[in-house]
Amino acid sequence: MLDDGRRLEILAAIGIDVYTLRAPARVGAAPSEAAPASSGAACTGSRVVIVHARGARAGGNGKPALMPILRALGVDEAQARWVEITGDHPAGALPDLPAYLMIGATAARAASQHLTLMQQQQATIAVTPEADAMPRDAAAKRALWQALKPLARRLLA
């Protein structure tokens, strides 16, 4: 009989993801608006930068649309740094963190122009489908899950 540590090592070696239950996130708490990031410095307590187009954080029914993404990544709202894209420019400087989640191709193009080459090489960057397509399109939900997996692994390490 294998102990749990050895079993997890073997499963990781053959590429099987083992998922564990997390404590439920605070559902119903609206995300606070993003404050401008400090240029180049890591924000204390932040672990992931979520770049999104204007209006993508608030759902049509008043519920936060992107809060399930935080639960899937296993991070608290305080650990996520939200950066809104207006046109081709982020609302603030992108902080230097180990993980970036770009919501939609438009946000990815705009944000990647403002990341240094060193940030791009050292960080895990995931691009998801557009936020408005995720709730109703099964293929977009699957693409979202596939994009979140490497990011969740990086945040877990």
QUIPE-V975406 format. One line per field, one symbol per residue. ss: DSSP state (H for helix, E for strand, C for the rest). psi: psi as a letter, one per 20 degrees, with the letter a starting at -180 (. if undefined). burial: + if it has 24 or more other C-alpha atoms within 12 Angstrom, else -. A space follows every 50 residues. Layout:
ss=???
psi=???
burial=???
This chain:
ss=CCCHHHHHHHHHHCCCCCCCCCCCCCCCCCCCCCCCCCCCCCCCCCCEEE EEECCCCECCCCCECCHHHHHHHCCCHHHEEEEEEECCEECCCCCCCCEE EEECHHHHHHHHCCCCHHHHHHCEEEEECCHHHHCCCHHHHHHHHHHHHH HHHHHHC
psi=pqrhghghggghhjkppppqqrqqrnpiopqqqpqpqqoiqpppiqhqpo pqrpihhprhjiqphjhhgghhikqrhiipoppppodjpqhrqpqnripp oonqhghggghhhjprhgghhhqpppprrqhihghiohhhgghgghhhgh ghgghh.
burial=------------------------------+--+--+-----+--+++++ ++++-++------+++++++-++++++++++++++---++++++++++++ ++++-+++-+++-++---+---++++++++++-+---------+--++++ +++++--
